[in-house]
Amino acid sequence: MSTDQPIRWGIIGPGTIARTFADGIAHSRTGKLVAIATRDPEKPGLGENFPGARIVKGYDALLADAEIDAIYIATPHTGHAEWAIKAIRAGKHVLVEKPIALSAFDADAIYHEARKAGVFAGEAFMYRVHPQTAKIVELVKSGVIGTVRIIRSSFGFNMGTFRPEHRLFANETAGGGILDVGGYPVSMARLIAGAAEGTPFLDPEKVAGVGHLGQSGVDEWASAVLKFPNSIIAEVSCSIMAQQDNTLRIIGSEGRIEVKDFWFASGHKGGVGRIEIIKGNEQQTVEVKEDRWLYSFEVDAAGDAIRAGEKEFRSPGMSWADSVGNLRVLDQWRASIGLEYGVEKADKRTANLAGGTVRRGNSIPQRQIPGISKPASVVTLGFEFFPNFAAASLTLDAFYEAGGNVFDTAFVYGGGKTESVFGDWHTSRKVPREEIVLIGKGVHSPLCYPDVIAKQLDQSLNRLKTDYVDIYFMHRDNTDVPVGEFVDAMDAEVRRGRIRGIFGGSNWTRERMEEAAAYAAKNGKTAPAALSNNFSLAEMLDPIWAGCVAASNDDWKTWLNAKQIPNFAWSSQGRGFFTDRAGRDKHDDEEIVRCWYSDRNFERRDRAIELANKLGRSPIHIALAYVIAQPFPVIPLIGPRTIAELEDSLSALDIRLTPEQVKWLEA
């Protein structure tokens, strides 16, 4: 884009903050307001509030407008992610009013879309790109107050009385203080902690929050303490029903810095911002005088980035990682006080993040699993890492929309949360149960006894909102119990119709599997016909968890090839061994070192790197392709924590390793 061509802006959502941003465009050097999108073009005052802008009916019409380069999204919080993604997919640059999304998971999904589309995306914390903020960072770095020890910051006001009609009190629009204004003190604290460390920002290692939830279920006042890796402590607070002093205090070993209303800088229309430096009885005022309008800095920071072909704000603006990290703190703060919005729950969040109907795609290859009648995706999704339904549903939606239909759950994961999330997901999306291959697991140590199988399956099926699983695994084995008793208990569930495919053992030995098969044949029972053991190009040297069994060595491969028993392999990509987290000179990750470090594994890693370089891929892609290319059925379990990680794993599915390449990798 030409460096003198104005960025043509469109605005979605003609509210108060949109009018303020429009003022910023009018007083910027890079932008021009072209159009404002509204669902009610007859609303009085639109022409006066947005002079010179075309009034467009409907948000989708603005996305299709060829005269628009960038879109500012100023809807209520609950619409930010949906319209940001829609705008990005329409090829528009986006600036989204804070918070860019309800959670860090949602924000990460937005930035992933922007990365794929090659467009700019930013979160609109206007104070971050104002010269006063740069001056505060400069003072901290200069050591004028010594070593930073404590940061105190607040953003709070008093609405006076409970007003159920107002968005700030509305749970359905994610009201309350934390998302509306709590992000300001948190983002400033992270900025200052980073400045003290010489980095653009720093994420806390611990967050502890408290708060008061009002009658509509949103936070009316709340506080949190953040502990950073460099020992800085930050105390932050926000409110919509308590007037606070709203002063930033940076306390160091030799003095403190104080800034009143730091986010307002030198004022909406320009003026003088004041930074107070207090050392003992001495006080110095640093004035930051600016004639420009506050929001014009934000417009120009985005405009300069767009003109330069950059995809995110430059520091101290909110980069993508900074923005996601900030929301991660707000997520932890909300979790501390038990604040979950209704729109994050399954009965309300029935569409994908972009507001669309969730439908199964076909990009993931399918295979036939012995003992399972329906076709199954070549990889299985595990999702026990997510804190709630809203976070997990992003990955579940994306996996299913790519064609994935095999899901791994377990009675013990998250105390049953994973099972409940899956039950809520497939029912809220109205996913046909006959399309799903569902794995259930039970009887984990220490409750590994035959009579526990039926009892836990009762609870699991209730959580999963289904009356059967397609595959069932005992999560552990208990060799003190005769194997026939376990076979009898699982066979009984097959006969009851609660296991309608195959069953077997997770972390079972070959000997135990053969003993179980022999018992079944002798007694007319259903034989175990599946495993869920570790299998990877890197052989697991020491169990990750107690009672784990790896099936990657030569004896195991000979047995699996002879039996052709499907193995649903966990940690199939070596849990980071094939990424930059590992290396002969890297010993920070105790688990990777303990479980995977050996000369043989490093030689295999070297060959995976070599082959990846030849194919233009990553070593972790080669590791996944290796598992799928075995001459016996191995169905890898993948556990991505973001949509980006999921899509990266799925990108390996087009790699077709030959038997010669498989043997060369093993050497």
C-alpha positions as CSV (number, residue, x, y, z in Angstrom):
1,M,0.0,0.0,0.0
2,S,1.2,3.5,-0.8
3,T,2.7,5.4,2.1
4,D,0.6,8.5,1.3
5,Q,-2.7,6.7,0.5
6,P,-5.2,7.1,3.3
7,I,-6.4,4.0,5.1
8,R,-10.2,3.9,4.3
9,W,-12.0,2.9,7.5
10,G,-15.3,1.4,8.1
11,I,-16.9,1.1,11.6
12,I,-19.2,-1.7,12.8
13,G,-21.4,-0.7,15.7
14,P,-22.2,3.1,15.9
15,G,-22.1,3.5,19.7
16,T,-20.2,6.0,21.9
17,I,-16.8,4.5,21.5
18,A,-17.3,4.4,17.8
19,R,-18.0,8.1,17.7
20,T,-14.8,8.7,19.8
21,F,-12.8,6.6,17.3
22,A,-14.3,8.5,14.4
23,D,-13.0,11.7,16.0
24,G,-9.6,10.0,16.1
25,I,-9.8,9.2,12.4
26,A,-10.8,12.8,11.6
27,H,-7.7,14.1,13.4
28,S,-5.3,11.4,12.1
29,R,-2.7,11.7,9.3
30,T,-3.3,8.2,7.9
31,G,-7.0,7.5,8.0
32,K,-10.3,8.5,6.4
33,L,-13.7,7.4,7.6
34,V,-15.7,6.1,4.7
35,A,-18.6,4.2,6.1
36,I,-20.5,3.2,9.2
37,A,-22.4,-0.1,9.4
38,T,-25.6,-0.3,11.4
39,R,-28.6,-2.6,11.7
40,D,-30.8,0.4,12.0
41,P,-29.8,3.0,9.4
42,E,-32.9,5.2,10.3
43,K,-31.5,5.7,13.9
44,P,-31.5,9.4,14.6
45,G,-28.2,11.2,14.8
46,L,-26.1,8.9,12.7
47,G,-25.3,11.5,10.1
48,E,-24.4,14.1,12.7
49,N,-22.3,11.7,14.8
50,F,-20.3,10.4,11.8
51,P,-20.1,13.3,9.4
52,G,-19.1,12.5,5.8
53,A,-19.5,8.7,6.3
54,R,-21.9,6.6,4.2
55,I,-24.4,4.8,6.4
56,V,-24.5,1.1,5.4
57,K,-27.3,-1.2,6.4
58,G,-26.0,-4.4,7.9
59,Y,-22.5,-5.5,9.0
60,D,-22.1,-7.9,6.1
61,A,-22.6,-5.2,3.6
62,L,-19.6,-3.3,5.1
63,L,-17.5,-6.4,4.8
64,A,-18.3,-6.6,1.1
65,D,-17.6,-3.0,0.4
66,A,-14.6,-2.7,-1.9
67,E,-13.9,0.9,-0.7
68,I,-13.1,-0.2,2.8
69,D,-9.5,-1.2,3.7
70,A,-9.8,-1.6,7.5
71,I,-12.7,-2.1,9.9
72,Y,-13.0,-0.9,13.5
73,I,-15.3,-3.2,15.5
74,A,-17.2,-1.5,18.3
75,T,-20.0,-3.9,19.0
76,P,-20.7,-5.2,22.5
77,H,-18.0,-7.5,23.7
78,T,-19.9,-10.7,22.7
79,G,-19.7,-9.7,19.0
80,H,-16.0,-8.8,18.8
81,A,-14.6,-12.3,17.9
82,E,-17.4,-13.1,15.4
83,W,-17.1,-9.9,13.4
84,A,-13.3,-9.8,13.6
85,I,-13.1,-13.2,12.0
86,K,-15.7,-12.4,9.4
87,A,-13.9,-9.2,8.5
88,I,-10.5,-10.9,8.3
89,R,-12.0,-13.6,6.1
90,A,-13.3,-10.8,3.9
91,G,-9.7,-9.6,3.5
92,K,-10.1,-6.5,5.7
93,H,-7.6,-5.3,8.3
94,V,-9.2,-5.1,11.7
95,L,-8.9,-3.0,14.9
96,V,-11.1,-4.4,17.6
97,E,-12.2,-2.5,20.6
98,K,-10.9,-4.0,23.8
99,P,-11.4,-6.7,24.9
100,I,-10.7,-8.2,21.4
101,A,-12.5,-11.3,22.6
102,L,-14.0,-12.8,25.7
103,S,-11.0,-15.1,26.4
104,A,-7.4,-15.7,25.4
105,F,-8.5,-18.8,23.5
106,D,-10.9,-16.7,21.4
107,A,-8.3,-14.0,20.8
108,D,-5.7,-16.6,19.7
109,A,-8.2,-17.8,17.1
110,I,-8.7,-14.3,15.8
111,Y,-5.0,-13.8,15.4
112,H,-4.6,-17.2,13.7
113,E,-7.1,-16.1,11.1
114,A,-5.2,-12.8,10.6
115,R,-2.0,-14.7,10.2
116,K,-3.5,-17.0,7.5
117,A,-5.1,-14.0,5.7
118,G,-2.1,-11.8,5.9
119,V,-3.9,-8.8,7.3
120,F,-3.4,-6.5,10.3
121,A,-5.2,-7.2,13.5
122,G,-5.0,-5.3,16.7
123,E,-6.7,-4.8,20.1
124,A,-7.6,-1.2,20.7
125,F,-5.8,-0.1,23.9
126,M,-5.4,3.5,22.7
127,Y,-3.2,4.5,25.7
128,R,-0.5,2.0,24.7
129,V,0.5,4.0,21.6
130,H,0.4,7.4,23.2
131,P,3.8,9.2,23.8
132,Q,3.0,9.4,27.6
133,T,3.2,5.6,27.8
134,A,6.5,5.5,25.9
135,K,7.8,8.1,28.4
136,I,6.7,6.0,31.4
137,V,8.5,3.0,29.9
138,E,11.6,5.1,29.3
139,L,11.6,6.3,33.0
140,V,11.3,2.8,34.3
141,K,14.2,1.6,32.1
142,S,16.3,4.5,33.2
143,G,16.3,3.3,36.8
144,V,15.1,6.7,38.1
145,I,13.2,4.9,40.9
146,G,15.7,2.0,41.2
147,T,14.5,-1.5,41.0
148,V,10.8,-1.9,40.4
149,R,9.2,-3.8,43.3
150,I,5.4,-3.1,43.3
151,I,2.9,-1.9,40.8
152,R,-0.5,-0.6,41.9
153,S,-3.2,0.4,39.3
154,S,-6.9,0.7,39.1
155,F,-9.7,1.7,36.7
156,G,-13.0,2.1,38.5
157,F,-16.1,4.2,38.4
158,N,-19.5,4.2,40.1
159,M,-22.6,3.7,38.0
160,G,-24.6,4.7,41.1
161,T,-27.4,2.2,41.0
162,F,-28.0,-1.2,39.4
163,R,-29.3,-0.7,35.8
164,P,-30.3,-4.0,34.3
165,E,-30.9,-2.5,30.9
166,H,-27.3,-1.2,30.7
167,R,-24.6,-3.3,28.9
168,L,-22.3,-3.1,31.9
169,F,-24.8,-5.0,34.1
170,A,-25.9,-7.4,31.4
171,N,-24.4,-10.9,31.7
172,E,-25.6,-11.8,28.2
173,T,-23.3,-9.1,26.8
174,A,-20.4,-10.0,29.1
175,G,-20.7,-6.9,31.3
176,G,-18.9,-6.1,34.5
177,G,-15.6,-4.4,35.2
178,I,-12.9,-7.0,34.5
179,L,-13.5,-7.2,30.7
180,D,-14.6,-3.6,30.3
181,V,-11.9,-1.8,32.2
182,G,-9.8,-4.4,34.1
183,G,-7.7,-4.9,31.0
184,Y,-6.2,-1.5,31.4
185,P,-4.4,-1.9,34.8
186,V,-3.5,-5.4,33.8
187,S,-2.0,-4.4,30.5
188,M,-0.1,-1.5,32.1
189,A,1.3,-3.8,34.9
190,R,2.5,-6.3,32.3
191,L,4.1,-3.5,30.3
192,I,6.0,-2.1,33.3
193,A,7.1,-5.5,34.5
194,G,8.4,-6.1,31.0
195,A,10.2,-2.7,30.9
196,A,11.9,-3.6,34.1
197,E,13.1,-6.8,32.5
198,G,14.0,-5.2,29.2
199,T,11.2,-6.9,27.2
200,P,8.1,-5.5,25.6
201,F,5.9,-7.1,28.2
202,L,6.0,-9.8,30.8
203,D,3.4,-12.4,31.8
204,P,2.8,-13.1,35.5
205,E,3.5,-16.6,36.8
206,K,0.7,-16.4,39.3
207,V,-2.7,-14.6,39.4
208,A,-5.1,-14.6,42.4
209,G,-8.3,-12.6,42.2
210,V,-11.3,-11.7,44.3
211,G,-14.5,-9.9,43.4
212,H,-18.1,-9.2,44.1
213,L,-20.7,-10.5,41.7
214,G,-23.9,-8.5,41.6
215,Q,-27.5,-9.6,41.1
216,S,-27.0,-10.0,37.3
217,G,-24.0,-12.2,37.8
218,V,-21.3,-9.8,36.6
219,D,-18.4,-8.4,38.6
220,E,-19.2,-5.0,40.1
221,W,-15.9,-4.6,41.8
222,A,-12.8,-6.8,41.8
223,S,-9.1,-6.9,42.6
224,A,-6.2,-9.2,41.7
225,V,-2.6,-9.8,42.6
226,L,-0.1,-10.7,39.9
227,K,3.3,-12.2,40.7
228,F,5.9,-11.8,37.9
229,P,9.0,-14.0,37.3
230,N,11.2,-11.0,38.2
231,S,9.6,-10.8,41.6
232,I,7.5,-7.7,40.8
233,I,4.1,-7.8,42.5
234,A,1.2,-6.0,40.9
235,E,-2.1,-5.1,42.6
236,V,-4.8,-4.3,40.2
237,S,-8.5,-3.4,40.6
238,C,-11.5,-2.4,38.6
239,S,-15.1,-1.5,39.3
240,I,-18.4,-0.3,37.8
241,M,-20.0,0.4,41.3
242,A,-17.1,1.9,43.2
243,Q,-15.2,5.2,42.4
244,Q,-11.5,4.5,42.7
245,D,-8.6,6.9,42.6
246,N,-7.4,5.5,39.2
247,T,-3.8,6.3,39.8
248,L,-0.9,4.2,38.5
249,R,1.8,3.7,41.1
250,I,5.2,2.2,40.2
251,I,7.1,1.6,43.4
252,G,10.8,1.0,43.2
253,S,13.7,0.6,45.6
254,E,14.5,4.3,45.5
255,G,11.2,6.0,44.9
256,R,7.9,5.8,43.0
257,I,6.2,7.0,39.8
258,E,2.6,8.1,39.9
259,V,0.3,8.8,37.0
260,K,-3.3,9.8,37.3
261,D,-5.7,8.3,34.8
262,F,-2.8,6.8,32.8
263,W,-5.1,5.5,30.0
264,F,-6.4,9.1,29.4
265,A,-2.8,10.4,28.8
266,S,-2.9,14.1,27.8
267,G,-6.6,14.1,27.2
268,H,-9.2,13.2,24.5
269,K,-8.4,16.4,22.5
270,G,-4.8,16.8,23.6
271,G,-3.3,18.7,26.5
272,V,-0.7,18.0,29.1
273,G,-0.1,14.6,30.8
274,R,1.8,14.6,34.1
275,I,4.1,11.9,35.4
276,E,5.1,12.4,39.1
277,I,8.4,11.1,40.3
278,I,8.6,11.0,44.1
279,K,11.8,10.2,45.9
280,G,11.7,10.9,49.6
281,N,10.7,14.5,50.1
282,E,11.5,15.4,46.5
283,Q,8.9,15.5,43.8
284,Q,9.5,16.0,40.1
285,T,6.8,16.4,37.5
286,V,7.5,15.3,33.9
287,E,5.0,16.8,31.5
288,V,4.0,15.2,28.3
289,K,2.3,17.8,26.1
290,E,0.4,16.7,23.1
291,D,-1.9,18.7,20.8
292,R,-3.2,15.6,19.0
293,W,-6.4,13.9,19.9
294,L,-5.9,10.7,22.0
295,Y,-7.5,8.3,19.6
296,S,-5.6,9.7,16.6
297,F,-2.5,8.0,17.9
298,E,-4.2,4.6,17.7
299,V,-5.5,5.3,14.2
300,D,-2.0,6.2,13.0
301,A,-0.3,3.3,14.8
302,A,-2.6,0.9,12.9
303,G,-2.3,2.9,9.7
304,D,1.5,2.9,9.8
305,A,1.6,-0.8,10.4
306,I,-0.9,-1.5,7.5
307,R,1.1,0.7,5.1
308,A,4.3,-1.1,6.1
309,G,2.8,-4.5,5.5
310,E,3.0,-5.3,9.2
311,K,0.3,-7.5,10.8
312,E,0.4,-6.2,14.4
313,F,1.2,-3.2,16.5
314,R,4.7,-2.3,17.3
315,S,5.6,-2.0,21.0
316,P,4.4,-0.5,23.2
317,G,1.3,-1.1,21.3
318,M,-0.4,-4.5,21.9
319,S,1.2,-7.2,19.8
320,W,-0.6,-10.4,19.3
321,A,1.3,-12.2,22.0
322,D,0.8,-9.3,24.4
323,S,-2.9,-9.2,23.7
324,V,-3.4,-12.9,24.2
325,G,-1.3,-12.8,27.4
326,N,-3.4,-9.9,28.7
327,L,-6.6,-11.9,28.2
328,R,-5.0,-14.9,29.8
329,V,-4.7,-12.9,33.0
330,L,-8.3,-11.7,32.8
331,D,-9.3,-15.4,32.3
332,Q,-7.5,-16.4,35.5
333,W,-9.0,-13.4,37.3
334,R,-12.5,-14.3,36.2
335,A,-11.9,-18.0,37.1
336,S,-10.8,-16.9,40.6
337,I,-14.1,-15.3,41.3
338,G,-16.3,-17.9,39.4
339,L,-17.3,-15.5,36.7
340,E,-18.6,-17.3,33.5
341,Y,-20.9,-15.5,31.1
342,G,-24.1,-17.2,29.9
343,V,-22.9,-16.7,26.3
344,E,-19.9,-19.0,27.1
345,K,-22.1,-21.9,28.0
346,A,-23.3,-24.6,25.7
347,D,-27.0,-23.6,25.6
348,K,-26.0,-20.2,24.3
349,R,-22.8,-20.9,22.4
350,T,-24.3,-23.2,19.8
351,A,-22.5,-21.8,16.7
352,N,-18.8,-21.6,15.9
353,L,-16.7,-18.6,16.8
354,A,-17.6,-16.9,13.5
355,G,-21.3,-17.4,14.2
356,G,-21.8,-20.2,11.7
357,T,-23.4,-23.6,11.9
358,V,-21.0,-26.4,12.8
359,R,-20.9,-28.9,10.0
360,R,-18.5,-31.8,9.3
361,G,-15.9,-31.3,6.7
362,N,-13.9,-33.8,4.7
363,S,-10.2,-32.6,4.7
364,I,-9.0,-35.2,7.2
365,P,-8.4,-38.6,5.6
366,Q,-10.6,-41.5,6.9
367,R,-9.7,-45.1,7.6
368,Q,-11.4,-48.3,8.6
369,I,-10.6,-49.4,12.2
370,P,-10.8,-53.1,12.8
371,G,-14.0,-53.8,14.8
372,I,-15.5,-50.3,14.1
373,S,-18.2,-50.3,11.4
374,K,-18.2,-46.5,10.7
375,P,-15.2,-44.8,8.9
376,A,-12.9,-42.9,11.3
377,S,-10.5,-40.1,10.9
378,V,-6.9,-41.0,10.9
379,V,-6.2,-39.0,14.0
380,T,-8.1,-38.7,17.3
381,L,-8.7,-35.5,19.2
382,G,-7.9,-35.4,22.9
383,F,-9.0,-32.2,24.7
384,E,-8.6,-32.5,28.5
385,F,-6.5,-29.3,28.8
386,F,-9.3,-26.7,28.4
387,P,-10.8,-24.8,31.4
388,N,-14.4,-24.6,30.2
389,F,-16.8,-25.4,27.4
390,A,-16.2,-22.1,25.5
391,A,-12.4,-22.8,25.2
392,A,-12.8,-26.5,24.3
393,S,-15.6,-25.9,21.8
394,L,-13.2,-23.9,19.5
395,T,-11.0,-26.9,19.0
396,L,-13.8,-29.4,18.9
397,D,-15.6,-27.3,16.2
398,A,-12.4,-26.9,14.1
399,F,-11.6,-30.6,14.3
400,Y,-15.1,-31.7,13.3
401,E,-15.3,-29.0,10.6
402,A,-12.0,-30.4,9.2
403,G,-13.5,-33.9,9.1
404,G,-12.4,-35.3,12.4
405,N,-14.8,-37.7,14.1
406,V,-12.8,-39.7,16.7
407,F,-12.8,-38.2,20.2
408,D,-10.9,-39.4,23.2
409,T,-12.5,-38.9,26.7
410,A,-11.9,-40.4,30.1
411,F,-13.6,-40.6,33.4
412,V,-10.7,-39.0,35.3
413,Y,-9.9,-36.1,32.9
414,G,-10.6,-32.9,34.7
415,G,-12.7,-34.7,37.3
416,G,-15.2,-35.5,34.5
417,K,-15.1,-32.1,32.8
418,T,-13.9,-33.5,29.5
419,E,-16.8,-35.9,29.3
420,S,-19.3,-33.2,30.2
421,V,-17.8,-30.8,27.6
422,F,-18.1,-33.4,24.9
423,G,-21.7,-34.1,25.9
424,D,-22.5,-30.4,25.8
425,W,-20.7,-30.0,22.5
426,H,-22.3,-32.8,20.4
427,T,-25.8,-32.0,21.7
428,S,-25.5,-28.2,21.3
429,R,-24.2,-28.6,17.8
430,K,-26.7,-31.4,17.0
431,V,-23.9,-33.6,15.7
432,P,-25.4,-36.9,14.5
433,R,-24.2,-39.5,17.0
434,E,-23.8,-42.1,14.3
435,E,-21.1,-40.0,12.8
436,I,-19.0,-40.0,15.9
437,V,-16.4,-42.6,17.1
438,L,-16.4,-42.0,20.8
439,I,-13.7,-43.3,23.1
440,G,-14.4,-43.8,26.8
441,K,-11.9,-44.8,29.5
442,G,-12.4,-45.8,33.1
443,V,-10.9,-47.6,36.1
444,H,-7.8,-45.6,36.5
445,S,-5.5,-46.4,39.5
446,P,-6.2,-46.7,42.3
447,L,-9.8,-47.7,41.5
448,C,-8.8,-50.4,39.0
449,Y,-11.3,-53.2,39.8
450,P,-13.8,-55.1,37.7
451,D,-16.9,-53.8,39.6
452,V,-15.9,-50.2,39.0
453,I,-16.3,-50.5,35.2
454,A,-20.1,-50.5,35.2
455,K,-20.4,-47.9,37.9
456,Q,-18.1,-45.4,36.2
457,L,-19.6,-46.1,32.8
458,D,-23.0,-45.1,34.3
459,Q,-21.6,-41.7,35.2
460,S,-19.6,-41.3,32.0
461,L,-22.5,-41.9,29.7
462,N,-24.6,-39.5,31.7
463,R,-21.9,-36.8,31.2
464,L,-21.3,-37.7,27.6
465,K,-25.1,-37.4,26.9
466,T,-25.2,-40.7,25.0
467,D,-26.1,-44.3,25.8
468,Y,-23.0,-45.9,24.4
469,V,-19.3,-45.5,23.6
470,D,-17.8,-46.9,20.4
471,I,-14.5,-47.9,22.0
472,Y,-13.8,-48.5,25.7
473,F,-10.4,-48.7,27.4
474,M,-9.5,-49.7,30.9
475,H,-7.3,-46.7,31.7
476,R,-4.8,-48.8,33.7
477,D,-4.3,-52.5,34.5
478,N,-4.3,-54.1,37.9
479,T,-2.2,-57.4,37.7
480,D,-3.3,-58.4,41.2
481,V,-6.8,-59.1,39.7
482,P,-7.2,-62.1,37.4
483,V,-7.6,-60.8,33.8
484,G,-10.7,-62.8,33.2
485,E,-12.6,-60.8,35.8
486,F,-11.9,-57.6,33.7
487,V,-12.8,-59.4,30.5
488,D,-16.1,-60.5,32.0
489,A,-16.9,-57.0,33.2
490,M,-16.2,-55.4,29.8
491,D,-18.0,-58.2,27.9
492,A,-21.1,-57.5,30.0
493,E,-21.1,-53.9,28.8
494,V,-20.9,-55.1,25.2
495,R,-23.9,-57.4,25.8
496,R,-25.8,-54.4,27.4
497,G,-25.1,-52.4,24.3
498,R,-23.1,-49.7,26.1
499,I,-19.9,-50.7,24.2
500,R,-20.8,-51.0,20.6
501,G,-17.4,-51.5,19.0
502,I,-14.2,-52.7,20.6
503,F,-12.7,-52.6,24.0
504,G,-9.2,-53.2,25.4
505,G,-6.5,-51.8,27.6
506,S,-4.7,-48.5,27.9
507,N,-1.2,-49.1,29.2
508,W,-1.5,-52.9,29.1
509,T,1.4,-55.2,28.3
510,R,1.4,-57.7,25.5
511,E,1.4,-60.6,27.9
512,R,-1.7,-59.3,29.6
513,M,-3.5,-58.7,26.3
514,E,-2.7,-62.3,25.2
515,E,-3.8,-63.7,28.5
516,A,-7.1,-61.8,28.2
517,A,-7.7,-63.0,24.6
518,A,-7.0,-66.6,25.6
519,Y,-9.5,-66.3,28.5
520,A,-12.2,-64.8,26.2
521,A,-11.7,-67.6,23.6
522,K,-12.0,-70.3,26.2
523,N,-15.1,-68.9,27.9
524,G,-17.0,-67.5,24.9
525,K,-16.5,-63.9,25.8
526,T,-15.7,-60.9,23.7
527,A,-12.0,-60.5,23.3
528,P,-10.1,-57.3,23.9
529,A,-9.3,-55.8,20.5
530,A,-7.7,-52.5,21.0
531,L,-4.8,-50.8,22.8
532,S,-4.0,-47.3,23.9
533,N,-0.3,-47.3,24.6
534,N,2.4,-44.8,23.8
535,F,3.8,-45.1,20.3
536,S,6.2,-42.7,18.8
537,L,9.3,-42.3,16.6
538,A,11.0,-41.5,19.8
539,E,10.9,-44.4,22.2
540,M,9.8,-43.5,25.7
541,L,12.6,-44.4,28.1
542,D,10.9,-43.7,31.4
543,P,7.1,-43.6,31.9
544,I,5.7,-40.1,31.9
545,W,3.1,-41.1,34.5
546,A,3.1,-44.1,36.8
547,G,1.7,-47.2,35.2
548,C,2.3,-46.1,31.6
549,V,3.3,-48.5,28.9
550,A,5.1,-47.6,25.7
551,A,4.7,-49.8,22.6
552,S,7.4,-48.3,20.4
553,N,10.3,-50.8,20.6
554,D,11.1,-53.5,18.0
555,D,9.4,-56.3,20.0
556,W,6.2,-54.3,20.3
557,K,6.2,-53.5,16.6
558,T,6.6,-57.1,15.6
559,W,3.7,-58.1,17.9
560,L,1.4,-55.3,16.6
561,N,2.2,-56.2,13.0
562,A,1.3,-59.8,13.7
563,K,-1.9,-59.1,15.7
564,Q,-3.0,-56.0,13.7
565,I,-4.7,-54.7,16.8
566,P,-5.4,-51.0,16.6
567,N,-3.4,-48.8,18.9
568,F,-4.7,-45.4,19.8
569,A,-1.3,-43.9,20.6
570,W,-0.9,-41.2,23.1
571,S,2.1,-38.8,23.0
572,S,2.6,-39.9,19.5
573,Q,4.7,-36.8,18.7
574,G,7.0,-37.3,21.6
575,R,5.5,-34.5,23.8
576,G,7.9,-31.8,22.4
577,F,10.9,-33.9,21.7
578,F,10.7,-33.1,18.0
579,T,10.4,-29.3,18.6
580,D,12.9,-26.7,19.7
581,R,12.1,-27.4,23.3
582,A,14.5,-30.4,23.0
583,G,18.1,-30.6,22.0
584,R,21.4,-32.2,23.1
585,D,22.3,-28.9,24.8
586,K,18.8,-28.3,26.3
587,H,18.0,-29.6,29.8
588,D,15.4,-27.2,31.1
589,D,12.4,-29.5,30.6
590,E,12.8,-32.3,33.1
591,E,10.1,-34.4,31.6
592,I,11.6,-34.4,28.1
593,V,15.0,-35.2,29.4
594,R,13.9,-38.0,31.6
595,C,11.5,-39.6,29.2
596,W,13.1,-39.2,25.8
597,Y,16.8,-38.3,25.9
598,S,19.0,-41.1,24.5
599,D,21.5,-41.4,21.7
600,R,19.1,-43.5,19.7
601,N,16.3,-41.0,20.0
602,F,18.5,-38.1,19.1
603,E,19.7,-39.9,16.0
604,R,16.1,-40.4,15.0
605,R,15.4,-36.8,15.7
606,D,18.3,-35.8,13.5
607,R,16.9,-37.9,10.6
608,A,13.4,-36.4,11.2
609,I,14.9,-32.9,10.9
610,E,16.8,-33.9,7.8
611,L,13.7,-35.3,6.1
612,A,11.6,-32.3,7.2
613,N,14.1,-30.0,5.6
614,K,13.9,-31.9,2.3
615,L,10.1,-31.9,2.4
616,G,9.8,-28.3,3.5
617,R,8.0,-29.4,6.7
618,S,8.7,-29.5,10.5
619,P,10.2,-32.4,12.4
620,I,7.0,-32.8,14.4
621,H,5.1,-33.3,11.1
622,I,7.5,-36.1,10.2
623,A,7.0,-37.7,13.7
624,L,3.2,-37.7,13.2
625,A,3.5,-39.1,9.6
626,Y,5.7,-41.8,10.9
627,V,3.1,-43.1,13.3
628,I,0.4,-43.1,10.6
629,A,2.6,-44.9,8.1
630,Q,3.0,-48.1,10.2
631,P,2.1,-51.4,8.6
632,F,-0.4,-52.0,11.5
633,P,-3.2,-49.7,12.6
634,V,-2.0,-46.9,14.8
635,I,-4.4,-44.0,15.4
636,P,-2.5,-41.1,17.0
637,L,-4.1,-39.1,19.7
638,I,-3.4,-35.4,19.3
639,G,-3.9,-32.8,22.0
640,P,-3.7,-29.3,20.5
641,R,-4.4,-26.4,22.8
642,T,-5.2,-23.9,20.1
643,I,-6.7,-23.9,16.7
644,A,-3.3,-23.0,15.3
645,E,-1.8,-26.1,16.9
646,L,-4.6,-28.2,15.6
647,E,-4.2,-27.0,12.0
648,D,-0.5,-27.4,12.3
649,S,-0.9,-31.0,13.3
650,L,-3.5,-31.7,10.6
651,S,-1.2,-30.2,8.0
652,A,1.1,-33.3,8.4
653,L,-1.7,-35.6,7.1
654,D,-0.7,-35.1,3.5
655,I,2.7,-36.5,4.1
656,R,2.9,-40.1,2.8
657,L,6.1,-41.8,4.0
658,T,7.2,-44.9,2.1
659,P,8.2,-48.1,3.9
660,E,11.8,-47.2,3.0
661,Q,11.6,-43.8,4.6
662,V,10.0,-45.3,7.8
663,K,12.9,-47.8,8.1
664,W,15.4,-45.0,7.4
665,L,13.9,-42.9,10.2
666,E,14.2,-45.9,12.6
667,A,17.7,-46.9,11.3
